[in-house]
Amino acid sequence: MSEPLEALVGRLVELATPEPGTTARRLPPERELGEALQMSRGALREHLAVLERLGFLHRTQGRGTYIDAPGDDFVRSWFTISRQLGYLTDAQFARSRMLLEETVAEAAAGLVGDEQVELLRADVDRMIAATLAGDHDAALEADVTFHSRLNAIVDDPILRLMHEGFSHVLRDTIRQRRLRAIEVEEPDGRGVRRTDSVHHAVVDALAARDPDAARRAMRQHFEDWLQLSADDRPR
């Protein structure tokens, strides 16, 4: 159905009415749409249902049907189900996320503003404080916020979609690795674990507007995570 569906979307764009100030387009009523497309109502509904499941079509009670850019639900579900089926493995997710985050850190170094640097630094401070206080849920949230904020600086819709998918499917894995770090990592003199403090190296590189240093610091961050995975392997 992919080729007919793609051709249909092209026709829908031609027939739809743009919504001012948004990326959405309002579709004509179903009967009018079917006549314009010379398509039976059953076939039209089947195609529209596929677009709805993919997140490209939204129905609003009392307002109509719209085609628009998808939300994050589709890629989250795709990643999660692919993992459940064994099509994608945790090792593949981990490697792909590392490559994505390195790219984002490097790009962010050329785009970040002073206020954003301070917000990122505050995220790291909250992460460390929560870990020291034993509030692991709060530490996880600060960790997730840090990476989401970094991604938002780059503001690339494709990278953002990938980031949201990885964050969703790996959330439990990240939490378990944070707990594992507490068991195996030697803290510094302040009781801080490297898996938290390495985020400061990323922020310092961003503050210096140094793309290469930002990439290296982010790679070190993920190498530390991978080491935690190695520590879990049977000896």
C-alpha positions in Angstrom: 0.0 0.0 0.0 3.0 2.3 0.4 3.2 3.7 -3.2 -0.6 4.3 -3.5 -0.6 5.8 0.0 2.2 8.2 -0.9 0.4 9.1 -4.1 -2.7 9.7 -2.2 -0.9 12.0 0.3 0.2 14.1 -2.7 -3.4 14.5 -3.8 -4.6 15.2 -0.2 -2.1 18.1 0.0 -3.5 19.6 -3.2 -7.1 19.3 -1.9 -6.5 20.3 1.7 -6.8 23.8 3.1 -3.8 25.1 5.1 -4.5 26.2 8.7 -3.0 29.7 9.2 0.0 29.7 11.5 0.4 25.9 11.6 1.7 23.1 9.5 -1.7 21.4 9.5 -4.0 21.1 6.5 -7.7 20.6 6.8 -9.2 18.0 4.5 -12.6 18.3 2.8 -15.5 16.3 4.1 -15.2 12.6 3.3 -17.9 12.5 0.6 -16.4 15.4 -1.2 -12.9 14.0 -0.8 -14.0 10.6 -2.2 -15.6 12.3 -5.3 -12.5 14.4 -5.9 -10.2 11.4 -5.7 -12.6 9.1 -7.6 -12.3 6.6 -4.8 -14.9 4.5 -3.0 -15.7 5.5 0.6 -14.4 2.1 1.8 -11.0 2.4 0.1 -10.7 6.1 1.2 -11.4 5.2 4.8 -8.8 2.4 4.7 -6.1 4.7 3.5 -7.1 7.5 6.0 -7.0 4.9 8.8 -3.4 4.0 7.9 -2.4 7.7 7.9 -4.1 8.1 11.3 -2.2 5.1 12.8 1.1 6.6 11.4 0.3 9.8 13.1 -0.1 11.9 10.0 -3.9 12.4 10.3 -5.8 13.8 13.2 -9.6 14.1 13.7 -11.0 16.9 15.8 -14.6 16.6 17.0 -16.6 19.4 15.5 -13.7 20.8 13.5 -12.8 18.3 10.9 -9.9 16.1 9.8 -6.4 17.3 9.4 -3.1 16.1 7.9 0.0 17.2 9.7 3.4 16.2 10.8 3.4 13.2 13.1 3.9 13.2 16.8 6.4 10.9 18.6 4.0 8.0 19.3 4.7 6.2 16.1 8.5 6.1 16.4 8.2 5.2 20.1 5.9 2.3 19.3 8.0 1.2 16.3 11.2 1.1 18.4 9.5 -0.6 21.3 7.8 -3.3 19.3 11.0 -3.9 17.2 12.8 -4.5 20.4 10.2 -6.8 21.8 10.3 -8.9 18.6 14.1 -9.0 18.7 14.5 -7.2 15.4 16.5 -4.5 17.2 18.8 -5.3 20.1 19.8 -3.2 23.1 23.4 -3.1 21.8 22.1 -1.6 18.5 20.0 0.9 20.3 23.0 1.9 22.5 25.4 2.3 19.6 22.8 4.3 17.6 22.0 6.6 20.5 25.7 7.2 21.1 26.2 8.3 17.5 23.1 10.5 17.7 24.1 12.2 20.9 27.7 12.8 19.7 26.3 14.5 16.6 23.8 16.6 18.6 26.5 17.7 21.1 28.8 18.7 18.2 26.1 20.7 16.4 24.9 22.3 19.7 28.3 23.8 20.3 27.8 26.1 17.4 24.2 27.1 18.3 24.0 27.2 22.1 23.4 30.5 23.9 24.7 31.6 27.3 21.3 31.1 28.9 21.0 27.6 27.5 24.5 26.7 28.9 23.3 27.7 32.3 20.2 25.7 32.1 22.2 22.6 31.0 24.6 23.2 33.9 21.6 23.4 36.3 20.3 20.1 34.9 23.7 18.5 35.7 23.7 20.0 39.2 20.2 18.6 39.9 21.3 15.2 38.6 24.2 15.1 40.9 22.3 16.4 43.9 19.5 13.9 43.4 22.0 11.0 43.1 23.7 12.1 46.3 20.4 12.3 48.0 19.4 8.8 46.9 16.5 10.2 44.8 17.1 8.1 41.7 13.9 9.0 40.0 14.7 12.7 40.2 18.3 12.0 39.0 16.8 10.1 36.0 14.5 12.9 35.1 17.3 15.5 35.3 19.4 13.2 33.0 16.6 12.9 30.5 15.9 16.6 30.7 19.6 17.4 30.0 19.7 15.3 26.8 16.3 16.6 25.6 17.3 20.2 26.2 20.5 19.6 24.2 18.5 18.1 21.4 16.2 21.1 21.4 19.1 23.5 20.9 19.9 21.8 17.6 16.2 21.8 16.7 16.3 19.3 13.9 13.0 17.4 13.4 14.6 14.2 12.2 17.1 14.1 15.1 14.4 15.0 17.6 12.2 12.2 16.4 15.1 9.7 16.8 15.9 11.1 20.2 12.3 10.7 21.4 12.3 7.1 20.2 15.5 6.3 21.9 14.5 8.0 25.2 11.3 6.1 25.3 12.6 2.6 24.5 15.8 2.9 26.6 14.3 4.7 29.7 14.3 1.6 31.9 17.8 0.6 30.7 19.1 4.1 31.5 17.6 3.9 35.0 19.1 0.4 35.6 22.5 1.6 34.5 22.3 4.6 36.8 21.6 2.3 39.7 24.5 0.0 38.5 26.9 3.0 38.5 26.1 3.6 42.2 27.2 0.0 42.9 30.4 -0.2 40.9 31.8 3.4 40.4 34.2 4.9 42.8 33.0 8.4 43.7 35.3 11.4 43.9 36.0 13.2 47.1 32.5 14.8 47.0 30.8 11.5 46.5 30.0 12.2 42.9 30.0 9.4 40.3 31.7 9.9 36.9 28.6 9.0 35.0 27.0 12.2 36.4 30.0 14.5 36.5 31.0 13.8 32.9 27.9 15.8 31.9 29.8 18.9 33.2 32.5 18.2 30.6 29.9 18.3 27.9 28.6 21.6 29.2 32.1 23.1 29.5 32.7 22.2 25.9 29.5 23.9 24.9 30.3 27.0 26.9 33.6 27.2 25.0 31.8 26.7 21.7 34.1 23.8 20.9 32.4 21.2 18.7 35.2 18.7 18.8 35.5 18.8 22.6 31.7 18.5 22.9 31.7 15.4 20.7 34.6 13.9 22.7 33.0 14.6 26.0 29.7 13.0 24.9 31.6 10.0 23.6 33.3 9.6 26.9 29.9 9.7 28.6 28.7 6.8 26.5 31.9 4.9 26.8 31.3 5.1 30.6 27.8 3.7 30.1 29.1 0.9 27.9 31.6 0.0 30.6 28.8 -0.5 33.0 27.2 -2.9 30.6 30.6 -4.8 30.4 30.7 -5.0 34.2 27.3 -6.8 34.1 28.6 -9.6 31.8 29.4 -13.0 33.3 33.1 -13.6 34.1 
